[in-house]
Amino acid sequence: MLAVLGVFFPLAALLGLLGLAYVATPDVPRITGTVALILTIAALGVAILH
């Protein structure tokens, strides 16, 4: 079950980013940078808790 979620969430995020690129192309770099920062902080939190 955990592996399914590990595949589903990144695919959903990628699909959302592609949808955003289709709708609002000029905003993609700012939003992508913010998402990268959030994912980095989340990965750091998981690494600390693990």
N, CA, C and O of each residue as an XYZ file, in Angstrom:
200
protein
N       0.823     -1.196      0.000
C       0.000      0.000      0.000
C       0.866      1.258      0.000
O       0.569      2.233     -0.690
N       1.942      1.216      0.788
C       2.824      2.379      0.862
C       3.517      2.636     -0.476
O       3.737      3.787     -0.854
N       3.857      1.565     -1.187
C       4.497      1.727     -2.493
C       3.544      2.375     -3.494
O       3.958      3.166     -4.342
N       2.269      2.029     -3.384
C       1.271      2.627     -4.277
C       1.189      4.130     -4.028
O       1.140      4.913     -4.977
N       1.174      4.535     -2.759
C       1.144      5.963     -2.439
C       2.437      6.648     -2.879
O       2.416      7.798     -3.316
N       3.561      5.940     -2.762
C       4.844      6.491     -3.182
C       4.919      6.743     -4.674
O       5.710      7.572     -5.126
N       4.112      6.045     -5.436
C       4.050      6.261     -6.883
C       2.947      7.259     -7.222
O       3.113      8.098     -8.107
N       1.823      7.166     -6.517
C       0.667      7.998     -6.832
C       0.930      9.485     -6.600
O       0.630     10.304     -7.468
N       1.483      9.841     -5.449
C       1.652     11.249     -5.120
C       2.632     11.970     -6.051
O       2.322     13.077     -6.492
N       3.799     11.398     -6.371
C       4.667     12.101     -7.333
C       4.028     12.237     -8.717
O       4.199     13.259     -9.381
N       3.296     11.214     -9.150
C       2.618     11.317    -10.445
C       1.537     12.387    -10.412
O       1.369     13.128    -11.381
N       0.804     12.475     -9.306
C      -0.220     13.505     -9.175
C       0.405     14.900     -9.180
O      -0.134     15.826     -9.786
N       1.547     15.045     -8.499
C       2.234     16.341     -8.478
C       2.732     16.706     -9.876
O       2.631     17.861    -10.291
N       3.264     15.735    -10.594
C       3.745     15.989    -11.957
C       2.592     16.358    -12.875
O       2.715     17.275    -13.686
N       1.485     15.659    -12.757
C       0.313     15.968    -13.571
C      -0.200     17.370    -13.252
O      -0.581     18.113    -14.157
N      -0.212     17.732    -11.976
C      -0.626     19.084    -11.600
C       0.299     20.140    -12.172
O      -0.160     21.189    -12.624
N       1.596     19.874    -12.157
C       2.564     20.823    -12.712
C       2.392     20.963    -14.222
O       2.495     22.064    -14.762
N       2.131     19.857    -14.894
C       1.883     19.924    -16.340
C       0.607     20.701    -16.643
O       0.560     21.475    -17.599
N      -0.424     20.495    -15.831
C      -1.652     21.261    -15.999
C      -1.415     22.741    -15.777
O      -1.956     23.580    -16.497
N      -0.601     23.063    -14.774
C      -0.264     24.464    -14.516
C       0.503     25.054    -15.694
O       0.242     26.188    -16.097
N       1.436     24.304    -16.243
C       2.209     24.790    -17.382
C       1.309     25.044    -18.587
O       1.556     25.957    -19.375
N       0.276     24.238    -18.723
C      -0.667     24.422    -19.831
C      -1.496     25.689    -19.641
O      -1.806     26.382    -20.610
N      -1.858     25.992    -18.386
C      -2.757     27.108    -18.108
C      -2.010     28.423    -17.903
O      -2.411     29.453    -18.446
N      -0.927     28.396    -17.124
C      -0.241     29.639    -16.749
C       1.262     29.463    -16.858
O       1.951     29.342    -15.846
N       1.763     29.447    -18.061
C       3.182     29.191    -18.311
C       4.125     30.178    -17.612
O       5.151     29.735    -17.096
N       3.844     31.480    -17.564
C       4.804     32.401    -16.916
C       4.981     32.162    -15.419
O       6.009     32.545    -14.860
N       4.015     31.545    -14.762
C       4.102     31.341    -13.317
C       4.838     30.063    -12.927
O       5.096     29.851    -11.742
N       5.177     29.222    -13.867
C       5.762     27.915    -13.558
C       7.092     28.010    -12.801
O       7.260     27.282    -11.823
N       8.045     28.861    -13.194
C       9.324     28.868    -12.458
C       9.177     29.217    -10.976
O       9.829     28.596    -10.137
N       8.341     30.190    -10.638
C       8.166     30.560     -9.236
C       7.522     29.425     -8.449
O       7.954     29.110     -7.340
N       6.497     28.819     -9.019
C       5.787     27.754     -8.311
C       6.670     26.509     -8.209
O       6.654     25.831     -7.181
N       7.429     26.200     -9.240
C       8.314     25.046     -9.211
C       9.379     25.203     -8.127
O       9.703     24.245     -7.426
N       9.917     26.404     -7.994
C      10.905     26.656     -6.949
C      10.313     26.494     -5.556
O      10.966     25.967     -4.655
N       9.079     26.945     -5.382
C       8.411     26.805     -4.098
C       8.144     25.340     -3.781
O       8.334     24.898     -2.649
N       7.708     24.600     -4.777
C       7.447     23.165     -4.583
C       8.749     22.441     -4.243
O       8.760     21.570     -3.374
N       9.836     22.789     -4.913
C      11.128     22.160     -4.627
C      11.563     22.447     -3.191
O      12.100     21.568     -2.517
N      11.334     23.662     -2.725
C      11.684     24.018     -1.348
C      10.846     23.214     -0.348
O      11.378     22.706      0.639
N       9.560     23.102     -0.598
C       8.674     22.350      0.293
C       9.071     20.877      0.322
O       9.109     20.267      1.391
N       9.368     20.302     -0.846
C       9.777     18.893     -0.893
C      11.107     18.675     -0.179
O      11.299     17.651      0.476
N      12.017     19.624     -0.300
C      13.304     19.511      0.386
C      13.122     19.541      1.899
O      13.729     18.748      2.619
N      12.283     20.460      2.379
C      12.023     20.543      3.817
C      11.318     19.273      4.306
O      11.626     18.765      5.384
N      10.373     18.765      3.511
C       9.670     17.528      3.890
C      10.642     16.352      3.937
O      10.572     15.530      4.851
N      11.546     16.263      2.961
C      12.531     15.165      2.952
C      13.469     15.265      4.154
O      13.845     14.251      4.742
N      13.841     16.485      4.511
C      14.683     16.685      5.685
C      13.948     16.235      6.959
O      14.533     15.586      7.827
N      12.687     16.582      7.055
C      11.889     16.164      8.199
C      11.774     14.655      8.296
O      11.897     14.091      9.383
N      11.539     13.999      7.173
C      11.448     12.532      7.153
C      12.786     11.921      7.542
O      12.824     10.940      8.286
N      13.886     12.488      7.048
C      15.219     11.953      7.371
C      15.517     12.102      8.857
O      16.120     11.219      9.467
N      15.095     13.216      9.432
C      15.338     13.415     10.871
C      14.501     12.446     11.696
O      14.989     11.872     12.669
N      13.250     12.265     11.312
C      12.363     11.387     12.065
C      12.677      9.912     11.863
O      12.360      9.084     12.717
N      13.288      9.586     10.755
C      13.594      8.179     10.462
C      14.740      7.750     11.331
O      15.173      6.600     11.257
